[in-house]
Amino acid sequence: MERRNVTLSLPKDILRRVKIIAVNRDMSVSGLMTEALIELVRREDAYSQARDRHVSMLERAGDLGTQGNLSLVREDLHERRG
């Protein structure tokens, strides 16, 4: 995998904490950031794939027999009975 350098500007207190986390994991800050960003991309891809699967399922869903017409109106559904 080809790599590219990036410049990252972080608040001083966050950078200090990131360095501590990296040391505790026996990693470099660069390695820690790479791992975190790979996980972020993985989650985004998984979400996108799940969304696409669900949209596809909705598009293939069977007819519920309404022909697109609803016999109820919102006000009737939310009418308060006392």
URKAUR-V927915 format. One record per pair of residues at least 6 apart in sequence whose C-alpha atoms are under 6 Angstrom apart, sorted by the first residue. I is the first residue (numbers start at 1). J is the second residue. If there is no record, write none. Layout:
i=I j=J
i=I j=J
//
This chain:
i=22 j=28
i=22 j=29
//
